[in-house]
Amino acid sequence: MDTAQATTPAGVNLQGQMSLKLGAWGSEGAKGISLGFFLQGNEVAGQLDLMTALGSQMAKVSWQSDQTWLEDTQGRHSFGSLGELSQATLGEALPLKAMLHWMQGRPSPHLPSRPGLEDGLFEQAGWQVDTRDFARHRLQAQRPATPEQRAVALKIYLDL
């Protein structure tokens, strides 16, 4: 057996819809994005296919331990991290590796977290994550605005 495969964490294979709302901040206006997605992988390696509302592929995001890239109609673009990639493409750095765990209804074990006031709520990486509706394959996450960053609201609906 390949040693790299033996030590690679188990991955996810998920699909659904994602709604991202970015609050107005500084000279930037508020905006919203709705996407379909297919996600496979783990924190070490994976692929995220992003789809338009009509179901056509907009882009493919891929990552390995040492590289991150985006493929779209304009070609392949390399980035230093998933955060840099999401900043460049969506307008905000998102904690995509932590979101792999959030989409399974739990905080990432690799980042500090603290429970919220109710079961199904927790805070991690500056985000307030709500998994109380996870039995219906839904989760929400919000990052409040601060003087340094805009507010972001994320809703994910998983097709299981």
C-alpha positions as CSV (number, residue, x, y, z in Angstrom):
1,M,0.0,0.0,0.0
2,D,1.2,3.5,-0.8
3,T,2.4,5.3,2.4
4,A,0.9,8.6,1.3
5,Q,-2.5,7.0,1.0
6,A,-2.2,5.3,4.3
7,T,-1.6,8.6,6.1
8,T,-4.1,10.7,4.2
9,P,-7.2,11.5,6.2
10,A,-10.5,10.1,4.8
11,G,-12.3,12.6,2.5
12,V,-15.7,13.8,1.8
13,N,-17.9,13.5,-1.3
14,L,-20.6,16.1,-1.1
15,Q,-22.7,18.1,-3.4
16,G,-25.2,20.9,-2.9
17,Q,-25.9,24.6,-3.2
18,M,-24.1,27.5,-1.5
19,S,-25.2,31.1,-1.0
20,L,-22.6,33.7,0.0
21,K,-23.5,37.2,1.0
22,L,-20.7,39.8,1.4
23,G,-21.6,42.9,3.4
24,A,-20.7,46.4,2.2
25,W,-17.3,47.4,3.5
26,G,-15.2,50.5,2.8
27,S,-15.6,51.4,-0.9
28,E,-16.9,47.9,-1.8
29,G,-20.6,47.4,-2.1
30,A,-22.6,44.4,-0.8
31,K,-22.9,41.4,-3.1
32,G,-24.3,38.0,-3.2
33,I,-23.3,34.8,-5.0
34,S,-25.2,31.5,-5.4
35,L,-23.4,28.4,-6.7
36,G,-23.9,24.7,-7.0
37,F,-21.0,22.6,-6.0
38,F,-19.5,19.1,-6.0
39,L,-16.8,18.6,-3.4
40,Q,-14.5,15.6,-2.9
41,G,-11.4,15.3,-0.8
42,N,-9.9,16.4,2.5
43,E,-7.7,19.1,3.9
44,V,-4.6,17.6,2.1
45,A,-6.0,17.1,-1.4
46,G,-9.3,17.6,-3.1
47,Q,-11.4,19.2,-5.8
48,L,-14.3,21.6,-5.7
49,D,-16.4,22.0,-8.9
50,L,-18.4,25.2,-8.9
51,M,-21.6,25.4,-11.0
52,T,-23.8,28.2,-12.2
53,A,-27.5,28.3,-11.1
54,L,-28.3,26.7,-14.5
55,G,-25.9,23.8,-13.8
56,S,-23.0,24.6,-16.1
57,Q,-19.5,24.4,-14.7
58,M,-17.9,27.8,-13.9
59,A,-14.6,26.6,-12.4
60,K,-12.7,23.8,-10.8
61,V,-10.7,24.4,-7.6
62,S,-8.1,21.8,-6.8
63,W,-5.6,21.5,-4.0
64,Q,-2.8,19.3,-2.9
65,S,-0.4,19.7,0.1
66,D,1.9,21.9,-1.8
67,Q,-0.3,23.7,-4.4
68,T,-3.7,25.2,-5.0
69,W,-5.1,26.1,-8.4
70,L,-8.3,27.2,-10.2
71,E,-9.3,26.1,-13.7
72,D,-11.8,28.2,-15.6
73,T,-12.6,29.4,-19.1
74,Q,-9.5,31.6,-18.9
75,G,-7.1,28.8,-18.1
76,R,-5.3,27.5,-15.0
77,H,-4.3,30.0,-12.2
78,S,-2.1,29.0,-9.3
79,F,-2.5,30.4,-5.7
80,G,-0.5,30.1,-2.5
81,S,-3.5,28.8,-0.5
82,L,-7.2,28.1,-0.6
83,G,-7.7,31.4,1.3
84,E,-5.9,33.4,-1.4
85,L,-7.8,31.6,-4.1
86,S,-11.2,32.4,-2.5
87,Q,-10.1,36.0,-1.9
88,A,-9.3,36.4,-5.6
89,T,-12.3,34.6,-7.0
90,L,-15.1,35.3,-4.5
91,G,-13.9,38.6,-3.0
92,E,-13.3,37.2,0.5
93,A,-10.9,34.7,2.0
94,L,-13.0,31.8,3.3
95,P,-11.9,29.0,5.7
96,L,-12.4,26.3,3.0
97,K,-10.5,23.6,4.9
98,A,-12.5,24.2,8.0
99,M,-15.7,24.2,5.9
100,L,-14.9,20.6,5.0
101,H,-15.7,19.7,8.6
102,W,-18.5,22.2,9.0
103,M,-20.3,20.4,6.1
104,Q,-20.1,17.3,8.2
105,G,-21.8,19.1,11.2
106,R,-18.7,19.6,13.3
107,P,-15.8,22.0,13.9
108,S,-12.4,21.4,12.3
109,P,-10.2,19.4,14.8
110,H,-7.2,21.4,13.5
111,L,-8.4,24.8,14.7
112,P,-9.5,26.1,18.1
113,S,-13.3,26.3,18.6
114,R,-15.7,27.0,21.3
115,P,-19.3,25.9,21.7
116,G,-22.1,28.4,21.3
117,L,-25.0,29.0,23.7
118,E,-27.1,26.2,22.2
119,D,-26.3,22.7,20.9
120,G,-25.4,22.8,17.2
121,L,-23.7,26.3,17.5
122,F,-20.0,26.8,17.7
123,E,-17.4,29.5,16.9
124,Q,-14.3,28.8,14.9
125,A,-11.8,30.9,12.9
126,G,-13.8,34.1,13.6
127,W,-17.0,32.5,12.3
128,Q,-20.3,31.6,14.1
129,V,-21.4,28.3,12.7
130,D,-25.0,27.0,13.1
131,T,-25.6,23.3,12.5
132,R,-28.9,23.1,14.3
133,D,-30.7,22.3,11.0
134,F,-28.0,19.8,9.9
135,A,-30.6,16.9,10.1
136,R,-32.2,18.6,7.1
137,H,-28.8,18.9,5.4
138,R,-28.4,22.7,6.0
139,L,-25.9,24.8,7.8
140,Q,-25.2,28.5,8.1
141,A,-22.1,30.4,9.1
142,Q,-21.5,34.1,9.7
143,R,-18.5,36.2,10.2
144,P,-19.4,39.6,11.8
145,A,-18.0,42.8,10.4
146,T,-15.1,44.4,12.1
147,P,-13.1,47.5,11.3
148,E,-10.6,45.2,9.4
149,Q,-13.1,43.0,7.5
150,R,-16.6,42.9,6.0
151,A,-19.4,40.8,7.2
152,V,-20.0,37.5,5.4
153,A,-23.0,35.1,5.6
154,L,-22.8,31.6,4.1
155,K,-25.7,29.2,3.7
156,I,-25.0,25.6,2.5
157,Y,-27.7,23.1,1.4
158,L,-26.4,19.6,1.0
159,D,-27.9,17.1,-1.5
160,L,-27.7,13.8,0.3
